[in-house]
């Protein structure tokens, strides 16, 4: 492995269809010779969102981070570090699994819930698997461009990024979800 996709965004191509990665936007948190770890930014999980209502007295959106370990919860947090257990994503964002500390900080107004995005599960790749998938054009790798990772996102994020890439990506952005119908 001569490069790392850490900190970059993966955009699924229409070749991936029918599974959780269909029209996904994935933030790569870690990528090294041991494999890769990322979180899907644009797939809401209504079942987990309902469970989080028990902790808060306001609506919370939980996202499917990926198909691996859906019983694990991850948080991307913007700004102030309220826990000592975290991995830095960049100067502005960090990742943590410290559910107790995040909930405590939100409930005690130490942390604005709008600066937190909650994920159930994650996306993982074994050594060289992600590189192979990129070579097979299952993913397009893009540098991050002023994307707020904590914003609520849905399928419009995938389409918007595809449109911004232009060219053949513009065609994909406007294709139906089931490309066999095109």
URNOR-V301296 format. One record per run of one state. SS is the DSSP state (hx for helix, st for strand, lp for the rest). FROM is the first residue (numbers start at 1). TO is the last residue. If there is no record, write none. Layout:
BEGIN
ss=[SS | SS]
from=[FROM | FROM]
to=[TO | TO]
END
This chain:
BEGIN
ss=[lp | st | lp | st | lp | st | lp | st | lp | hx | lp | st | lp | st | lp | st | lp | st | lp | hx | lp | hx | st | lp | hx | lp | st | lp | hx | lp | hx | lp | hx | lp]
from=[1 | 9 | 13 | 25 | 33 | 35 | 41 | 44 | 45 | 46 | 53 | 62 | 65 | 68 | 79 | 87 | 89 | 93 | 97 | 99 | 108 | 113 | 116 | 126 | 129 | 136 | 139 | 143 | 155 | 166 | 168 | 174 | 179 | 182]
to=[8 | 12 | 24 | 32 | 34 | 40 | 43 | 44 | 45 | 52 | 61 | 64 | 67 | 78 | 86 | 88 | 92 | 96 | 98 | 107 | 112 | 115 | 125 | 128 | 135 | 138 | 142 | 154 | 165 | 167 | 173 | 178 | 181 | 182]
END
